[in-house]
Amino acid sequence: MKRAVYALGAVLAVAVVGCRPSERPAQQPAPSRPVTAAPAPAGAEMAFPDVYDRVAPAVVSILAATTPRRSALSDSPFARRGPPPESEMSAGSGFFISADGLIVTNNHVIADADRVAVVLRDGKQLPARLVGRDPATDLAVLKVEGRGYPFVNFAAAAPPRVGEEVIAIGNPFGLGTTATTGIVSALGRDIGSAYVNFLQLDAAINQGNSGGPTFNRRGEVVGVNTAIFSPTGGSVGIGFAIPAATAAEVTRQLIASGRVERGFIGASLADVPSEPDGQPVVVVAGVVAGGPAARAGLRPGDQIAAVNGQAVSGAADVIRQVTGAPQGKALAFSIVRGGRTGAVSITPQRQ
């Protein structure tokens, strides 16, 4: 069966007339009670209806308007004149992470948009500006003007366990705020990103859920819904979310500087089938002269078996460890060279 992984933005295919984000005045909400972060006290689990009531006000719909690009021929004096092209409107989801209007969503929801608007739970539509985006992890941060917005927090503790119950909230098919429940089906899923090990969920998520949050029963964000596996494009109970730890670090950097810095060691890696079982091993294909790997003594032909004691099954595992390493932290590489095992300590540089 052909493997099909879909991003979750929903194309609404509607004219932008009457719903252009830039034409709606910014209406600021007036909360009737003091605004606090949504999660319950640490360690307090809630029933899903209570989780929903607490966190749903922080979940928003994202509308992204894209105007088709005019061809060079359209400017010709001989070109047939007609009405201007209609904008295509796509929909996704997002969530407030601060009372002053910072919102997390997926990069692919807003990447090509000319205008972006945020729709609050009460239907108010606010123009949004881009704070920063990171295509490598498919995350983006938006900002709307005003204060007093309800917001939620990323889970700061250990990742969720397989089997842990979760609730996903988003805007599937542009229908509006929708909740679905399920469990964490697996951790560390590789769906082709060199920078993210995804959570796998069985809560139903569909087109338009992109950028929406998945919560644990404490009301903490454990993942940002990003993609589904499906032979049809609809939900079959296999969804993927960016883990909270990754999302929190990326959004922190985007808010601080509008971009994300990552570690690098100056080495190219390759997955090479081993003998006799054909299982891939990670082999150093080359090193950059004067780079961190070369200075530490890593050589072309070395096999990388583990990083910081964690076995690696492919080059992507090594890349994720290197790019996510805290600044100034050395990584311990377990290597095989000429049939002998050894260790190399490398401190990634930032770029």
N, C-alpha and C positions, 0 to 999 in steps of 0.2 A: 504494500500500500504506500502510495506516495505520501511523504511527510509534508504536512502543510502547517506552518506556523504563521498566524495572522496577527498583525498589530490591530488595535481595537478602536481606532477612530471611526466614527460613523459619518458617511457622506450623506447629507440630507437632501442635496440636489434641489434647493429652493432658491428663488430669486432673493437677492438681499434687500430689495425694496421693502421698506417698512420695518426692517430689523437690522439696519446697519449699526454696528457697535458704536461708531463715532457720532451717530445722530441722536442717541439716547442721552439725556442729561444724567449726570452722575447723581444718583439719589442715595444718600447715606442712611443706613439703618439706625434706628434709635432704640437700642436694647432696653427692655423693661426691667432688667435685673443686672447686677454687677457681672461683668464678663470675666470668666475664668477659663483656664485650659480645661478641655473636655474630660480627660480621664478621671476615673474615680480614685479615691485614695489608694496608695500603693498596695498591691496584693489583693484588693477587693474585686472579686469577679462578680459579674452581673448576668442576669438573664438577657437573651438577645433583644427582646423588646426594650429593656432598660438601656442597653448599649446604644440601640438605634436612637432612642429619644435624646440621649446625651450627646451623641456625636453627629447626627445627621445635619443639624444646622450649620456645621462647618464644611459640609460637602457641597460643591458647586458644580454647575454645568459650564462647559467651555464652548463658546461659539467662535469659529475661526472662518473668516471670509477671505476667499482667494479669487481675485479677478483674473480671468484668462488673459494671457499675454497676447498682445496684438502682433500680427506678423508684419514684416516689412512691406508686403504688398498692400496691406490695409491703408497705408498712408499715401498710396499712389493716387493721383488725380483721376485715374481711370477706374479706380476700385468702386464697386457697387456700394452705395451708402445704405446703412441700415441702423437699427437701434444699437446702442452700445451693448457689449456682451454682458450677460448677467453674471454676477458673482456666484461662485459655488460655496455653499455653507457646509462646513463639517462640524461635528459635535464630538466632544469628549467630556472628561470629568476632571475634577481637581479638588483640592481641599486647603483650607486656611491653616497656616502654621504659626500665625501671629495675629494679634488683635489689630495691628495697623495695616492689614491687607496683603500680606505675602501669601502666595498660593503656589502649591506644587502641582505639576501636571506632567504629562509625557511630552518630550520634544516633538515627536511626530504629529501630535495634535495641532501644534501651532507653527511648525517649521516653515511652511510656505505661505503663511497667512499675511494678508495686507492689513487686516484689522482683526483684533481679538476682543471679545466681550465675555464677561463672567455673569452668569445668571444665578442669583441667590435663591434660596429655598422658597422665598415668598414671591418669586417672579421678577424681582427688580433686576434690571440689566445694567451693568457698569462697564465702561471701557477699561481695558487693562493694558498695561505696558509690560514689555519684556525686561526682566532684571538680568537674566542670563540663561543660557541653555548649554547642554552637554550632549551632543549627538552620540558620543561613545557609550553613554549609559542610558540614553533616551529619556533624560530628565530635563525639565525646565522650571524656572521660577518666574511667576508673574506678580504684578503689583496693581492693586486698585487703591484709589484715594479714599481716605476716611479712616475712622477708628471705631473701636467697639465691636469688631467682628468676633464671633465665636470661633475658636480654633482648637486644634488637636495636637498631640505630641507624638513623636516617634517613640516606639518602645526602646528603652535604654538598656534593658536586661538582655539575657541570652536570647538567641533566635528561638522562634517557636519550635515545639517538638512535633515530629510526625504524629498525626492523629489529633493534634490540638484543634479545638473548634474555633472557627473564624467567621466573621460576617463581612461581606463585601458590599460597599455602597457606591453607587455611581449613576450614570445617565445612559443606560443602554438604548440604542436606536433613537436617541433624542426624546425619550418618553418622559424624562424627569427622574427625580430621586427614587431609586429602587434599591432594595436590600435583598441579598441572597446569602444563604448560609451553607457551610460545609466544613471540611477539615483541611489541614495541611497534609497533602498526600506524599510529598517528598521534599528534601532539601538539596541544594547544590546542583540544580538542573542546568545543563549546558545546552542552550538553544542557539548557539552561534555568536554569542558576545564574548569578546576577549576580556571584558571588564566586569561582568556580572555573573554570579552564580544564583540562579533564580529559585524562588520558592515555587513549588507546584501545588495548586489548589484544586479542589473539586467543587467549590462554590461556583454556581453558574455565573459566568461573566461573558459578555457579548460585545458586539460592535458598539462603540460609544462609551464603554467602561474604561477606556484608556485614561490613565492618569488618576483614576479614582483610588481610594484607600481600601485596604483590607484591615480589619481590626481584630484584636483578641477580645476576650470577654472582660478585660479591664478597660476597654475603650481606648487602647493604645494602637497606633498604626504599626502593623508588622510588615506591610508590604504595599507597593504601588503597582496596581494592576496594569499590565503592559501588553500581553499577548495571549493567544489561545492556540492550542493544537486542535485542528479540525479538518476532516476531509471535505466539509461542506461550507465552512465559514461561520457556522453557528456553534453554540456551546455544546460540547459533548462531555463536559465535566473535567476537562484538562486545561487549566489556566495557569499563567505564569506571572509572578509578581516580583518586583525588585525588592530585595530585603531591606528592612528599616535601617540597618547599620550603613549600608551602601548609600541609600537615599539621603540619610541624614548628613553624611559627610559631603556628598556632592552638593546638596542644597546649601550647606554651610559655606562652601567655597564660592558658589554662584552668588550668594547674597553678599559676600565680602568683596569679591572682585569681578564678578560677572563671567568668570571662567574657572576651569578646573586644572590644577597642576597634578602631574602624575610622576611616579618614580620611573627611572629607566636605568639599565645597567650597561648598555652598549654592547648587546649581544643579539645575534639572530639565532633562532631556534627552529628545529624541524622535528616532526613526528616521523620516526623511522620504524618500520616493522622489525621486530626482533626475531631471532631464530631460537628454537624451531617452531614456536607457537604462533608467531606472526603478530603478537601483541605489540602495540606501538611503544617505543621508548623515546624520551626527549633527548635530542642530540644537539650540541652546540655547533651550529653551522659556520659561525664566524664571530669575531669580536672586533670592536672598534678600538684602534690603537689609542692608548691613553685614557680609555673609558674606565668606569668602575670595575667591569668584569675583567678587563685586561690587567688592571693594576692589582686585582686580587689574585691573579694567577689562573683564571679560567681559560681553557684552551679549546680551539676547534677540535671536534671529535669527542669531547667529554660528554658523558651521559649524565643527565640530572635525574636523580632518583627521588629526591625529597627536598622540600624547602621548609625550614624551621620545624623539621620533624614530621611534616605532613607529606605523605607519598603523593606524587604527581602522576596523572595518567595521560597527560598531553601537554603540549606547549602552552595551551590556553591557561592551564592551572598555574604554570610558572608566571605567565604574564599578569594574571590577576594578583598573585602574591606581590610581585614587584611594583606594579602600578599603584596598589593600595597600601604600600608600606608607609608608615609615618615618617616624616622628614627626619633624617639623621639616624634612623634605626637600621642596624646591620641585619642582614638575613643570612642564615646558615644554610648553605647548599650542600647536600649530600651527593657526591658524584662517583662515577665509575670511570676510571682511566686505565686503559691497558689491562682490564680484568681485575684491577685493584680498586677497593673503595677508598674514598677520602672525603675531605670536607674543605669548603672554601667559604670564607665570610665576605660578603659583598654589601656595601652600603649604597643603595640606589641614590642617584642624583634626581633633582626635580626638573621637569620641563613642562 
